[in-house]
């Protein structure tokens, strides 16, 4: 990682350009999440869902500069979190001693990851969250859940020391947001009329457009995580697209019904494939990506059916797709990792220790994210409140929270 030394002679303009472009791609994914979610809610809550994504962008952009980057990437404290050595980006400059890109570029790239993780979590609050409650919860969650887990894995924390692998965020981004979404649902409760009234997607083309932006941005998400314009970035690019396609096919095969195929299901499978390949993108080749993506499409579809059976109103499925897909991707990294790509081997090459490290890493992230999120959600709900009133929910969050309408 890029830490304290200020050197410019090792900087590479090509690597820097690639990481900055990748950062822009990942930032674009956040409004992509907003569109993805907005198409699946009712017309009276469209502005709300897209706005929550932008709120995540502005909140975390400031939090990361002030304290988040320091908590995630400054010097280690007991393997759990970074110290405040980089508070306010103190000492984070234009040079870098360990990478070929400026530390500011690395900081910005990681900022984009922190932003989209909170945006994914808004799935659990669709059509019923109070904007003030989300702001307070989002700041607390990013600081106390995301930042420590990022340090565990990428900042030299205890999971990095254990040897757990996460190339681009299967554990840090997707497990943390997906299982946190499940915890939030248990606190915020179901939408009024859930299971009794029609609450289907109001604009599927909007959701498809959101997925198109996510798929496009994911090339920066995974490819940029090589932190250089090199062969590893090219491999990540190829396996990302391969797994997304396989995920779509896997979901389609699992959900085929009487000769019809849901476009929403197809793109959900693609997102599942993208999620699952994220931790493995720098450690596996294209053939493994086919398996990882196809399995992700099937198991995430089954997780969605389980969520429906249990009557959880996490209806935009951050848990089923990001949580379960991220869990599978973390384990799959420990199964399929090959020395030919990233220098590590997995279970199929006889490396049991790597698979065990992946289990521990994923399990720890699930438990920590779920429990701390549950506590934070209860705390915010008990003080300023997480949920709008019944009247505000009936009118719709576009009007009650923003004073605007998507379709005036």
C-alpha positions as semicolon CSV with decimal commas, in nm:
position;residue;x (nm);y (nm);z (nm)
1;X;0,000;0,000;0,000
2;X;0,097;0,365;-0,042
3;X;0,186;0,523;0,292
4;X;0,426;0,787;0,419
5;X;0,722;0,844;0,192
6;X;0,695;1,127;-0,057
7;X;0,865;1,027;-0,380
8;X;0,777;1,116;-0,736
9;X;1,052;0,953;-0,939
10;X;0,874;0,614;-0,942
11;X;0,539;0,751;-1,060
12;X;0,408;0,609;-1,386
13;X;0,183;0,831;-1,598
14;X;0,005;0,534;-1,759
15;X;-0,073;0,373;-1,424
16;X;-0,187;0,706;-1,284
17;X;-0,415;0,771;-1,581
18;X;-0,569;0,424;-1,551
19;X;-0,639;0,455;-1,179
20;X;-0,788;0,804;-1,218
21;X;-1,009;0,682;-1,504
22;X;-1,108;0,378;-1,296
23;X;-1,197;0,608;-1,008
24;X;-1,432;0,802;-1,234
25;X;-1,589;0,473;-1,349
26;X;-1,652;0,363;-0,991
27;X;-1,801;0,702;-0,899
28;X;-2,039;0,662;-1,197
29;X;-2,157;0,334;-1,045
30;X;-2,317;0,518;-0,751
31;X;-2,586;0,695;-0,958
32;X;-2,606;0,363;-1,144
33;X;-2,711;0,202;-0,817
34;X;-2,963;0,483;-0,773
35;X;-3,120;0,414;-1,114
36;X;-3,108;0,037;-1,058
37;X;-3,302;0,075;-0,735
38;X;-3,530;0,358;-0,852
39;X;-3,676;0,153;-1,134
40;X;-3,781;-0,117;-0,889
41;X;-3,978;0,108;-0,653
42;X;-4,313;0,278;-0,702
43;X;-4,331;0,601;-0,901
44;X;-4,384;0,812;-0,588
45;X;-4,038;0,717;-0,452
46;X;-3,813;0,750;-0,759
47;X;-3,651;1,080;-0,664
48;X;-3,593;0,944;-0,314
49;X;-3,399;0,637;-0,429
50;X;-3,177;0,826;-0,669
51;X;-3,123;1,100;-0,411
52;X;-3,010;0,849;-0,149
53;X;-2,731;0,743;-0,386
54;X;-2,621;1,105;-0,427
55;X;-2,646;1,164;-0,051
56;X;-2,411;0,868;-0,006
57;X;-2,173;1,028;-0,256
58;X;-2,156;1,367;-0,086
59;X;-2,154;1,234;0,271
60;X;-1,880;0,978;0,228
61;X;-1,672;1,207;0,007
62;X;-1,638;1,444;0,301
63;X;-1,612;1,175;0,570
64;X;-1,336;0,995;0,379
65;X;-1,124;1,308;0,344
66;X;-1,169;1,405;0,709
67;X;-1,129;1,070;0,885
68;X;-1,232;0,766;0,680
69;X;-0,915;0,723;0,479
70;X;-0,708;0,751;0,794
71;X;-0,915;0,489;0,979
72;X;-0,884;0,251;0,686
73;X;-0,526;0,304;0,566
74;X;-0,306;0,472;0,825
75;X;-0,085;0,281;1,070
76;X;-0,243;-0,025;1,226
77;X;-0,392;-0,029;1,577
78;X;-0,418;-0,386;1,710
79;X;-0,513;-0,518;1,367
80;X;-0,856;-0,356;1,397
81;X;-0,839;-0,002;1,260
82;X;-0,594;0,263;1,144
83;X;-0,482;0,551;1,360
84;X;-0,544;0,919;1,284
85;X;-0,213;0,974;1,110
86;X;-0,387;1,073;0,787
87;X;-0,657;1,286;0,955
88;X;-0,775;1,548;0,707
89;X;-0,541;1,386;0,452
90;X;-0,242;1,503;0,651
91;X;0,068;1,366;0,481
92;X;-0,129;1,230;0,182
93;X;0,042;1,390;-0,113
94;X;0,124;1,368;-0,480
95;X;0,403;1,116;-0,444
96;X;0,422;0,758;-0,323
97;X;0,699;0,532;-0,204
98;X;0,541;0,192;-0,266
99;X;0,322;0,230;-0,574
100;X;0,357;0,390;-0,915
101;X;0,062;0,626;-0,861
102;X;0,022;0,930;-0,634
103;X;-0,116;0,855;-0,291
104;X;-0,391;1,107;-0,364
105;X;-0,499;0,891;-0,659
106;X;-0,508;0,582;-0,438
107;X;-0,708;0,775;-0,177
108;X;-0,962;0,890;-0,438
109;X;-0,998;0,538;-0,578
110;X;-1,069;0,399;-0,233
111;X;-1,311;0,685;-0,165
112;X;-1,525;0,571;-0,458
113;X;-1,548;0,222;-0,303
114;X;-1,660;0,360;0,032
115;X;-1,928;0,569;-0,140
116;X;-2,087;0,288;-0,338
117;X;-2,091;0,056;-0,038
118;X;-2,324;0,292;0,148
119;X;-2,531;0,340;-0,169
120;X;-2,585;-0,037;-0,198
121;X;-2,714;-0,044;0,160
122;X;-3,002;0,192;0,072
123;X;-3,180;-0,114;-0,067
124;X;-3,296;-0,198;0,286
125;X;-3,456;0,143;0,335
126;X;-3,645;0,176;0,009
127;X;-3,969;0,377;0,027
128;X;-3,963;0,430;0,404
129;X;-3,643;0,597;0,528
130;X;-3,634;0,950;0,669
131;X;-3,362;1,150;0,498
132;X;-3,227;1,294;0,825
133;X;-3,212;0,947;0,979
134;X;-3,024;0,816;0,676
135;X;-2,766;1,095;0,694
136;X;-2,684;1,022;1,059
137;X;-2,692;0,645;1,008
138;X;-2,477;0,668;0,695
139;X;-2,203;0,865;0,866
140;X;-2,199;0,629;1,165
141;X;-2,209;0,317;0,948
142;X;-1,927;0,425;0,716
143;X;-1,708;0,522;1,012
144;X;-1,777;0,224;1,240
145;X;-1,848;-0,059;0,994
146;X;-1,696;0,008;0,653
147;X;-1,372;0,177;0,760
148;X;-1,264;-0,094;1,008
149;X;-1,343;-0,379;0,766
150;X;-1,151;-0,199;0,489
151;X;-0,857;-0,177;0,728
152;X;-0,882;-0,546;0,821
153;X;-0,847;-0,649;0,457
154;X;-0,666;-0,372;0,268
155;X;-0,503;-0,157;0,534
156;X;-0,275;-0,413;0,694
157;X;-0,524;-0,531;0,956
158;X;-0,574;-0,874;1,103
159;X;-0,736;-1,035;0,797
160;X;-0,451;-0,914;0,576
161;X;-0,208;-1,062;0,826
162;X;-0,407;-1,387;0,820
163;X;-0,370;-1,400;0,442
164;X;-0,735;-1,351;0,340
165;X;-0,768;-1,234;-0,021
166;X;-1,009;-0,972;-0,154
167;X;-0,892;-0,819;-0,479
168;X;-1,161;-0,554;-0,526
169;X;-1,416;-0,571;-0,245
170;X;-1,614;-0,894;-0,222
171;X;-1,577;-0,885;0,156
172;X;-1,513;-0,515;0,214
173;X;-1,791;-0,383;-0,011
174;X;-2,045;-0,654;-0,085
175;X;-2,054;-0,872;0,226
176;X;-2,051;-0,564;0,450
177;X;-2,333;-0,385;0,265
178;X;-2,540;-0,696;0,194
179;X;-2,551;-0,833;0,546
180;X;-2,587;-0,484;0,690
181;X;-2,895;-0,442;0,471
182;X;-3,045;-0,750;0,635
183;X;-2,981;-0,600;0,979
184;X;-3,141;-0,268;0,884
185;X;-3,457;-0,444;0,764
186;X;-3,499;-0,604;1,104
187;X;-3,502;-0,257;1,262
188;X;-3,684;-0,042;1,009
189;X;-3,953;-0,299;0,935
190;X;-4,167;-0,365;0,631
191;X;-4,333;-0,108;0,413
192;X;-4,696;-0,056;0,505
193;X;-4,906;-0,287;0,292
194;X;-4,612;-0,514;0,206
195;X;-4,749;-0,849;0,094
196;X;-5,100;-0,704;0,063
197;X;-5,062;-0,432;-0,201
198;X;-4,897;-0,431;-0,541
199;X;-4,543;-0,295;-0,504
200;X;-4,382;-0,406;-0,828
201;X;-4,120;-0,217;-1,032
202;X;-4,259;0,101;-1,186
203;X;-3,994;0,138;-1,460
204;X;-3,791;-0,167;-1,560
205;X;-3,604;0,017;-1,841
206;X;-3,467;0,253;-1,573
207;X;-3,337;-0,048;-1,381
208;X;-3,181;-0,191;-1,697
209;X;-3,006;0,141;-1,757
210;X;-2,877;0,134;-1,400
211;X;-2,729;-0,211;-1,454
212;X;-2,568;-0,096;-1,778
213;X;-2,390;0,177;-1,582
214;X;-2,290;-0,071;-1,312
215;X;-2,152;-0,320;-1,564
216;X;-1,958;-0,043;-1,738
217;X;-1,825;0,097;-1,412
218;X;-1,727;-0,246;-1,284
219;X;-1,438;-0,257;-1,530
220;X;-1,287;0,025;-1,326
221;X;-1,399;-0,133;-1,001
222;X;-1,209;-0,455;-1,067
223;X;-0,960;-0,356;-1,335
224;X;-0,854;-0,047;-1,144
225;X;-0,781;-0,256;-0,837
226;X;-0,462;-0,373;-1,008
227;X;-0,346;-0,014;-0,940
228;X;-0,152;-0,027;-1,266
229;X;-0,213;-0,048;-1,640
230;X;-0,078;-0,400;-1,670
231;X;-0,164;-0,762;-1,740
232;X;-0,338;-0,808;-1,406
233;X;-0,574;-0,524;-1,495
234;X;-0,641;-0,688;-1,832
235;X;-0,717;-1,020;-1,662
236;X;-0,953;-0,849;-1,418
237;X;-1,126;-0,679;-1,710
238;X;-1,184;-1,008;-1,894
239;X;-1,296;-1,217;-1,597
240;X;-1,532;-0,938;-1,486
241;X;-1,720;-0,944;-1,814
242;X;-1,712;-1,324;-1,830
243;X;-1,855;-1,371;-1,482
244;X;-2,127;-1,112;-1,540
245;X;-2,243;-1,292;-1,854
246;X;-2,231;-1,631;-1,683
247;X;-2,424;-1,491;-1,386
248;X;-2,701;-1,368;-1,613
249;X;-2,722;-1,710;-1,780
250;X;-2,719;-1,889;-1,444
251;X;-3,007;-1,679;-1,310
252;X;-3,201;-1,724;-1,635
253;X;-3,158;-2,101;-1,622
254;X;-3,265;-2,119;-1,257
255;X;-3,568;-1,893;-1,301
256;X;-3,703;-2,001;-1,639
257;X;-4,080;-2,008;-1,613
258;X;-4,328;-2,131;-1,876
259;X;-4,126;-2,004;-2,170
260;X;-4,087;-1,652;-2,030
261;X;-3,774;-1,487;-1,899
262;X;-3,768;-1,177;-1,683
263;X;-3,533;-0,903;-1,801
264;X;-3,508;-0,790;-1,440
265;X;-3,399;-1,140;-1,342
266;X;-3,143;-1,151;-1,622
267;X;-2,972;-0,829;-1,516
268;X;-2,994;-0,928;-1,149
269;X;-2,799;-1,238;-1,242
270;X;-2,542;-1,023;-1,420
271;X;-2,497;-0,814;-1,106
272;X;-2,463;-1,135;-0,903
273;X;-2,185;-1,246;-1,138
274;X;-2,015;-0,909;-1,108
275;X;-2,032;-0,922;-0,729
276;X;-1,897;-1,277;-0,709
277;X;-1,596;-1,216;-0,932
278;X;-1,497;-0,899;-0,747
279;X;-1,282;-1,063;-0,475
280;X;-1,135;-1,311;-0,724
281;X;-1,069;-1,088;-1,025
282;X;-0,694;-1,069;-0,962
283;X;-0,653;-1,434;-0,869
284;X;-0,846;-1,646;-1,123
285;X;-0,865;-1,693;-1,499
286;X;-1,158;-1,683;-1,744
287;X;-1,261;-2,049;-1,708
288;X;-1,291;-2,015;-1,332
289;X;-1,483;-1,691;-1,386
290;X;-1,742;-1,883;-1,587
291;X;-1,801;-2,118;-1,296
292;X;-1,800;-1,842;-1,036
293;X;-2,051;-1,633;-1,230
294;X;-2,286;-1,917;-1,319
295;X;-2,299;-2,044;-0,962
296;X;-2,355;-1,690;-0,836
297;X;-2,656;-1,649;-1,064
298;X;-2,814;-1,965;-0,926
299;X;-2,742;-1,919;-0,556
300;X;-2,838;-1,551;-0,553
301;X;-3,167;-1,640;-0,720
302;X;-3,224;-1,906;-0,453
303;X;-3,135;-1,652;-0,183
304;X;-3,397;-1,416;-0,324
305;X;-3,658;-1,694;-0,307
306;X;-3,555;-1,760;0,054
307;X;-3,594;-1,390;0,135
308;X;-3,943;-1,391;-0,019
309;X;-4,038;-1,707;0,172
310;X;-3,929;-1,548;0,500
311;X;-4,127;-1,234;0,412
312;X;-3,835;-0,994;0,459
313;X;-3,898;-0,658;0,293
314;X;-3,545;-0,621;0,157
315;X;-3,706;-0,618;-0,182
316;X;-3,425;-0,463;-0,384
317;X;-3,216;-0,761;-0,273
318;X;-2,887;-0,617;-0,154
319;X;-2,862;-0,914;0,080
320;X;-2,948;-1,180;-0,179
321;X;-2,724;-1,038;-0,451
322;X;-2,445;-0,846;-0,278
323;X;-2,434;-1,028;0,054
324;X;-2,474;-1,385;-0,069
325;X;-2,290;-1,315;-0,395
326;X;-2,001;-1,157;-0,205
327;X;-1,988;-1,453;0,033
328;X;-1,973;-1,698;-0,256
329;X;-1,709;-1,488;-0,430
330;X;-1,490;-1,480;-0,118
331;X;-1,510;-1,858;-0,082
332;X;-1,463;-1,910;-0,456
333;X;-1,141;-1,709;-0,437
334;X;-1,013;-1,962;-0,187
335;X;-1,116;-2,245;-0,418
336;X;-1,005;-2,128;-0,764
337;X;-0,710;-1,895;-0,702
338;X;-0,424;-1,985;-0,933
339;X;-0,060;-1,885;-0,911
340;X;-0,064;-1,819;-1,286
341;X;-0,273;-1,506;-1,229
342;X;-0,208;-1,353;-0,888
343;X;0,058;-1,572;-0,735
344;X;-0,179;-1,745;-0,491
345;X;-0,331;-2,091;-0,503
346;X;-0,665;-2,216;-0,379
347;X;-0,829;-2,536;-0,267
348;X;-0,829;-2,707;-0,605
349;X;-0,449;-2,672;-0,608
350;X;-0,420;-2,821;-0,261
351;X;-0,399;-2,499;-0,060
352;X;-0,642;-2,567;0,223
353;X;-0,502;-2,282;0,432
354;X;-0,615;-2,023;0,178
355;X;-0,969;-2,159;0,178
356;X;-0,978;-2,153;0,557
357;X;-0,853;-1,792;0,556
358;X;-1,136;-1,700;0,318
359;X;-1,395;-1,865;0,544
360;X;-1,263;-1,679;0,847
361;X;-1,250;-1,348;0,665
362;X;-1,600;-1,374;0,522
363;X;-1,745;-1,500;0,849
364;X;-1,585;-1,222;1,053
365;X;-1,714;-0,955;0,814
366;X;-2,066;-1,099;0,825
367;X;-2,081;-1,112;1,203
368;X;-1,923;-0,771;1,260
369;X;-2,124;-0,589;0,992
370;X;-2,454;-0,744;1,097
371;X;-2,417;-0,685;1,472
372;X;-2,275;-0,331;1,457
373;X;-2,530;-0,228;1,193
374;X;-2,812;-0,365;1,407
375;X;-2,689;-0,158;1,701
376;X;-2,644;0,158;1,495
377;X;-2,985;0,126;1,330
378;X;-3,155;0,078;1,669
379;X;-2,965;0,376;1,810
380;X;-3,061;0,611;1,528
381;X;-3,420;0,485;1,526
382;X;-3,452;0,541;1,900
383;X;-3,320;0,899;1,881
384;X;-3,403;1,090;1,563
385;X;-3,587;0,804;1,391
386;X;-3,509;0,607;1,077
387;X;-3,856;0,580;0,937
388;X;-4,104;0,831;0,798
389;X;-4,457;0,860;0,936
390;X;-4,743;0,657;0,796
391;X;-4,884;0,963;0,620
392;X;-4,546;1,049;0,467
393;X;-4,502;0,694;0,345
394;X;-4,851;0,696;0,191
395;X;-4,787;1,023;0,007
396;X;-4,447;0,900;-0,106
397;X;-4,096;1,003;-0,014
398;X;-4,048;1,217;-0,325
399;X;-4,300;1,469;-0,194
400;X;-4,268;1,415;0,181
401;X;-3,886;1,417;0,196
402;X;-3,787;1,621;-0,109
403;X;-4,089;1,829;-0,213
404;X;-4,046;1,704;-0,568
405;X;-4,206;1,461;-0,811
406;X;-4,042;1,242;-1,071
407;X;-4,351;1,247;-1,293
408;X;-4,524;1,577;-1,228
